[in-house]
Amino acid sequence: MVRVRASLSQLPAYVPGRKLPGAVVLASNESPYGLLPGVAEALAEAAGGVSRYPDLHAASLIEALAAHHGVEPDRIAVGAGSSEVCGQLLHTVVGPGDEVVFGWRSFEAYPILTSVAGGTAVRVPLRDHTLDLDAMAAAITARTRVVFVCNPNNPTSTAVGARALTDFADRVPRDVLIVVDEAYREYADPALVPDGLALLGDRPNVAVLRTFSKAYGLAGLRVGYCVAPPGIAAHVRRTQVPFSVSALAQRAAVVALGEGAEVARRAALTVAERERVTGRLRALGHEVPDSHSNFVWLPLGEDSAPFAGHCADGKVVVRPFPGEGVRVTIGLPEENDALLALAASRQG
């Protein structure tokens, strides 16, 4: 019998948001506005070429990203969503027994990808639903190779400011890679939440993650990337699964990058709805942390699963973390109204 790695039996499972036929889905942090103008047309034009392999090096996409961020192309590495790039970064610097530090709860893929890379996950409890950067810095040991800073944090929607992030980076040893995961950057107020690339991008041990899955509306095509020092980025490219970013994904991402004004407009609509939903939920008596993303967090504890079940019975799907809380994606106004009505009916 073929022997498999014993550690795989302990691998945590990634739990996606549920999809119920006919239901409003507010569980997966997707954009509710569909494809950006121009992207659908570009995809139709590119579809005829999918019998051929895509550009292995994603040269056009990398050049567009470099121009977008004002950096050299050798600082960019791409992957099939930022989750794959997380894995590429881990495979670049983590070996058996090495430690990876992150706040918890945070992005579910961190402990999974750490285990796949052979590392040891070090979960640092949040403080007031926010990353406790002091505790994370204290958790770093001689075996630590990577620290993930999810900012804004998924699923709690909170964020740390520029001063706190800079002070934290100053405390992290230079041989430890700091990965600033900014999947929700477009929904954050730049006056309150720093741009990790602008703040820390010149440091030799910092990589900044971004994705096209959220504000750019390309969740189904899987495009993510990191901006890192050239030596790190080169190794991240080596760990990518060949051809993992399809030709359609590469083309769509390049076109989407040119839709910055529309991305900002849609993000503003989501932020306005986020504030409305937050206010209504608080009026119903819910504790809702200030959100800097396209979702809100309800720290319901043991009531998390029952609340999600009540919503599902009413044809609204939210994302429960049993025993901890519920994450609710901000959708279209009518979708948010359906969620609010269910929350109000449960209060009654």
Secondary structure by P-SEA (a helix, b strand, c coil): ccccccccccbbbbbccccccccccccccccccccccaaaaaaaaacccccccccccaaaaaaaaaaaaccccccccccccaaaaaaaaaaacccccbbbbbccccccaaaaaaaaacbbbbbbbbcccccaaaaaaaaccccccbbbbccccccccccccaaaaaaaaaaccccbbbbbcccccccccccccccccccccccccbbbbbbccccccccccbbbbbbccaaaaaaaaaacccccccaaaaaaaaaaaaaaaaaaaaaaaaaaaaaaaaaaaaaaccccccccccccccccccaaaaaaaaaaaacbbbbbccccccccccccaaaaaaaaaaaaaaac
